[in-house]
Amino acid sequence: MEHNKDAVWRANGCLQSVCIACLMDTRRGLPDIESHRDLHIWIIENLQMVPVPEPAYGNFFEKHCYVVLHVPQSLKATPGVPKDLHYWVGKMAAPGAQGAPGSFLQHLKEALGGATVQHREVQGHESACFRSYFRSGIIYRKGGLASALKHVETNVYNIQRLLRIRGGKHVSATEVELSWHSFNNSDVFLLDLGRMMIQWNGPKASAARKARGLFLTHSLRDRERGGRAQVSVVDDEAEATDLMEIMEAVLGRRLGSLHAAMPSKRMNQLQKANVHLYQVCQKSKDLVVQELSTCPLTQDLLQEENCYILDQGGFKIYVWQGRRASLQERGAAFRRALNFIQAKGYPSYTSVEVMDDGAESAGFKQLFRSWSGQQRKNKNLSGMGKLFQVKLDVGKLHSQPELAAQLRMVDDASGSVQIWCIQDSHRQPVDPKRHGQLCADSCYLVLYTYRRMGFVQHVLYLWQGLQATAHEISALRGNAEELDLWYRGALVQEHVTMGSEPPHFLAIFQGQLVIFQGHPRHSRKGQPAPAVSLFHIQGTDSYNTRTMEVPARASALNSSDVFLLVTANLCYLWFGKGCSGDQREMARTVVTIICREDMEIVLEGQEPPNFWEALGGRAPYRSNKRPPEDVCDFQPRLFECSCQAGPLVLTEVVFFSQEDLDKYDVMLLDAWQEIFLWLGAAASEWKQEAVAWGQEYLKTHPAGRSLATPIVLVKQGHEPPTFIGWFCTWDPYKWSNTQSYEEVVAGDPGAVSTISEITAEIVNFRLSRWPGNDRAGPLALRALKSSEDISESELELGPRAGTGSRSTVSSASSSSYQSSPQSLGSGGLPREQLRHQAAEDLPEGVDPAHKEAYLSDSDFQDIFGKSKEEFYSMAKWRQQQEKQQLGFF
């Protein structure tokens, strides 16, 4: 086989010592990152990197190693986005390949230039980043160099193989032994017969697994058969007798029951939260690995002159290289990671990710409490706040959902509002005049209604006070479910904790939100108002201002904010030295809600004696200027949620899009400032657990996330712009235009008819039996070939157990898969033995589903009024109708 000289990178001697000069000489073979393709794959053959043809992407031979380069499409628009370079190792690859990625990828990285994250992948244990490249799934193929040279040949039909399909969002198919022993009751299996592909679904396989298996099957058909193979599905063996006959003809008769599937090992969130950071350095001939910290980690632990290993609970090993680290240390990164894995006793397939300072992956950044990108360090951190200083344009928020997502605003908060307070487990409406007055020991439902693109949409906020009881919180959720049923599941539910209200919630009240410690008039507590109250007023405009009652003592004051002290005869509006003019202006609007007595403005340092007396005397309080809020450089991340076999397991979907949302899914979108739980239309059974999963995710997050982070429950078809905006593109009509699994399986009537025709042809064959084990011998694939390729073919069957007879069957020329079933011979069976006969009364060997096939040609013409060829060219439903009318059903 000849390879393009410009497309091959030759190694000198072995993979561990790649010739740098050779790499540089063949730089013309490097992919053009400006091209339309973002994925490039090479297979290692005879110590050469040979490009894999694009139709074969996703196929990996287990005796080989591969190099996969991903260049994000956003690279041109955002130069800082790193490329991902993966070294994939097949489970049957030579031992020397296990340690090869270090120098190999390092030289490739230098040849490519720019920021690059390097990964080591092992078959069956690939990272989420790697699996996300192959939306339809990964196929592990048996064999090595000789079979891999062709990669994938299209339009080749002389194939017999069995694939086991497993996985959740990231599906993989492994070639297994062509035998019933390979089957189990939970997985999906694909019997590939070239012109026919039969997907067999285990009795305990989930609907999601079946649908994803079918997606992979269709992808295989389109890529390898040009879309011309017949795809059929066995969901229930009792109802798919024709397909089971084909399977048994190939696999033999199944003996015994199906065994249970071996559970796949997946780490839960608690294990992934066990994070340790180590500093790595070389002292003389010794490698020193010193533990620095455990979670939560801070970014300042990473020094640019050093290298570090971050161990995420044995699930993944990260190697971070400072920009001033030596070239020697950089080149040894993979070797050190593999030595670390061995020293820790971790499995050899543990994932490794190597990155440079400034080219960190999203997963690495989120292991730290906060992360500030180099590009943002010198920028004005208050830029987001300035966006609120101009009146929000509703049209922009709706037409540019990415803006709505960043601002966390579905609109400008000018819609209608209804509020209920939870009292004695029931909803009690709140007087509109007191809509902005909440109580810290109560729970509230706030229903916001707005219009978007001509459609009415709703957001239901579930607000819980910090002093609310568990019973009240449970009643809050129960009442929210009642409202959701009333609105037919159209409510977006956002769980909000006191003090962590999102911008849109605050904007609803136009800066007038006041949280009391239990004495507003609508509170069912009924306590008298205290003689002295202190309120902390925070915010600069109507989109970010909240007022909270705090303990009435001097230590609660803060020089950066505004406070309102309410006494029996006078109110004091206290301005700290560090507060801005905007803060003071907003505070004046809040005062009218709380204080009906005379008001006196007090500046910090000029307080009258009565002020301190009301607070119980002077006391130290925070007087330092509040530091600017951290602007975290975190990217949104999407995860598939699963807890089928115990604890919650999250599988990340990297480079996600709307296509990754499936009706069977529960997906978690981490936008850092809030958590979205997306429920597919067929996943409503997990609705109650979804919010708990969001809380568990926050609780076990290595960065020590706040448990008060808002959690938003979103249902398929009711996505708000704050959710949509995190996706690059969004098709609002996708859900109505997408076929369900059942619709895809049903296919067109012609497809069903084709299966019946093939089955009717097969039941006329007297299949050979292997002596002694009562298993049918393999059925030659020529029996399933259409006569497009062969005008006449013969299938010779071996002797049946106990007989010495042989049969020869010819198939007439017709279009692909349109040959009619053959009768037993020109004479056939007497019509009286077939017509109006129950299955148990039929002659031995007659298939009850195709009794008409055993008639002679003349009897068939006499009864049906047409030839067999004419009959089998009719639609399936018409065939069944005539058979029922004439006594052959």
Helices and strands as residue ranges (DSSP letters): G 5-7, E 9-10, G 15-17, H 20-25, G 27-29, E 39-45, E 48-51, G 54-56, E 59-61, E 65-70, G 73-75, E 83-89, G 95-99, H 101-112, E 116-122, H 128-131, E 138-141, H 145-148, E 161-166, E 172-176, G 180-182, E 188-192, E 196-201, H 207-224, E 230-234, H 241-251, H 269-272, E 275-283, E 286-294, G 299-301, E 307-312, E 316-321, H 327-331, H 333-344, E 351-356, H 362-365, H 383-386, H 394-399, H 401-407, E 416-423, E 426-429, G 432-434, E 437-439, E 443-452, E 455-464, H 470-486, E 491-497, H 503-508, E 514-516, E 533-538, E 546-550, G 554-556, E 562-566, E 570-575, H 581-594, E 598-603, H 609-614, E 637-642, E 649-653, G 658-660, E 666-670, E 675-679, G 684-686, H 687-699, E 711-715, H 721-724, H 734-737, H 741-746, H 749-762, E 769-770, E 775-776, G 781-784, E 794-796, E 808-810, G 831-833, G 839-841, G 848-854, H 857-864, H 868-872, H 876-886
